[in-house]
Amino acid sequence: MTQVIQFKKLENNFEYYVEELASLCQNDFSLINSVILDKLDSKVSLIQKIASYLILSGGKRLRPLLTSCSFHMCNNNKKIKKKHIVLAASVEFIHAATLLHDDVIDKSKKRRGLLTANEVWGNKTSVLVGDFLFSRAFQLMAKGGTPEILKILSDTSVIISEGEMLELSNEKDLTINEDIYLEIINGKTASLFSAACQVGAMSAKSNLEKVEAFKSFGTNFGISFQLIDDAIDYSSASKKLGKNIGDDFKEGKVTLPIILAYLRSNSKEKIFWKKTIRYLQQDKNDFEKALEIINKYNCIKDTIERATHFANIAKDSLGIFNDTKYKEVLINLIDSSISRIH
Amino acid sequence: MTQVIQFKKLENNFEYYVEELASLCQNDFSLINSVILDKLDSKVSLIQKIASYLILSGGKRLRPLLTSCSFHMCNNNKKIKKKHIVLAASVEFIHAATLLHDDVIDKSKKRRGLLTANEVWGNKTSVLVGDFLFSRAFQLMAKGGTPEILKILSDTSVIISEGEMLELSNEKDLTINEDIYLEIINGKTASLFSAACQVGAMSAKSNLEKVEAFKSFGTNFGISFQLIDDAIDYSSASKKLGKNIGDDFKEGKVTLPIILAYLRSNSKEKIFWKKTIRYLQQDKNDFEKALEIINKYNCIKDTIERATHFANIAKDSLGIFNDTKYKEVLINLIDSSISRIH
């Protein structure tokens, strides 16, 4: 099976820097992709088919690239065993498993421009293939991980499922505040970014200071990334990125722009949010009305400001490392991740 | 939170010997239950509620008891670290996770006489709490396992999901043969029995011969256990065990009694099976008619014979161990597992 990952070649955009990172980590990138391809294999042909459909459908491999990058930024010993390759693959398998289960939970119909696996093969198969990918992830980490690395990755899996569950139990709840929301996106997104970075550093037998630096980098990058995603859903940039403006609103998803807007709204506006988000009763012009209130209270601008706050922490966390090509591309990744909305 | 596990005290029945095993492993049993209770804890209260509902609702803890028993049959060194306790808890968490996802897949409404979690809280939460329990299982094994033990348990998780998927992709397919069916139940049931036994032996730093003996014991016990379960569904013993006769038939489940009956049926009878199982078009008297054909070709008797074959292999696999109370109760468990149908 061949694999084609296409990147848009626009200079200075996020995809451009992901590609830069992939070039810097070229050898690892090929090895990681080989492990992934190899481990998609199953004696049950339908598993292989569905898992390949998801994993080979143009994901950027951002998380495994972070593992590779952090390994190289921490590694001083050329002879060290390259255990980080299987760990990077493991991280991608955890990510893929959560995507499959997420799409079942959210009843999503499309991902990366293709029909979701649950749309094509149904929910049952998505649940089981997700379980398969989780198990493969644990097989890989068992192969490549020290006890400390296993702890990070298995703890992260717990945190991810808790984050998902926290989100589900607060679904359409307009009273959640920013802190609860940060806990949700830390679980859903940032914890795996963070683990991906940490296990790279740990595979290089790095000292605790560097591991902690990468932990902080991953967490803050992940949170800022997710907040910009949330903002994009209410901005004209969404079209540029192949997404539809207003999808989150239509699904009644409570993300930071909505949380801020609700908190700042007057009582008449609060009734509007309850009707459209909590009870999902949306009329034709309600999205425009929502945008109006969101902009009246600067909620997109402030979501970007919050994201920038976390992005700055992420960039500063790399202060202990020498200036290298690797560090440069990570900084550019962070900056361009914020610029996605402009 | 208190926990009540009730056993029927009928001498010589299966539950009686599970209780015997629990008494023999009493210290471990309390410790395992403490770890389970402790690890049900989550900052997301709904997770704790649902996971407790499932795990504290009267499961027999057969798998963790097998881990404890195999540990004690292999352990010669009283000072050895009792890592098998967390591993036994890990096995129970894997089991619980698969039950939650199974019930979603099968749209089951009841388990152990209670409404299933998916009936009470919906499919979404069952998927996520299943993921949480899987992750907890991996956390526990990462804590207690050597690389070899981690390999066994993570390999087993892959085999379980492959078995489930193999079953789903052959759903209502009357042309699957006995070998494919054995592969399915090896994945779904026997592999975890086997892993539970192996990790007990491995925690005792046992030699390969003993680990292999327990691998064989667990696998063959598991297969024979499942085959008797299948037979019970077509026998009057099902009522005694709190199950409804004919549930598998009503759901169109292709189990060994049906596989044998279909293979032995004449062309008119084959049409009946296609109508009732493949297309699930069942009339009022179809279950009686199914029983008639099944009995005409001795399919229950032969399913029990097949189960007895595997039970005998399981018993013989223990031949390398000295005669102890532990060994005696395992043999009694096997025998009484077969007798469940009488």
Interface residues (C-beta under 8 A of the other chain):
Chain A: S42 K43 V44 L46 I47 T98 H101 V104 I105 N123 K124 T125 V127 L128 V129 G130 D131 F132 F134 S135 R136 F138 Q139 M141 A142 K143 P147 L150 K151 L153 S154 D155 S157 V158 I160 S161 E162 E164 M165 L166 L168 S169
Chain B: S42 K43 V44 L46 I47 T98 H101 V104 I105 N123 K124 T125 V127 L128 V129 G130 D131 F132 F134 S135 R136 F138 Q139 M141 A142 K143 P147 L150 K151 L153 S154 D155 S157 V158 I160 S161 E162 E164 M165 L166 L168 S169
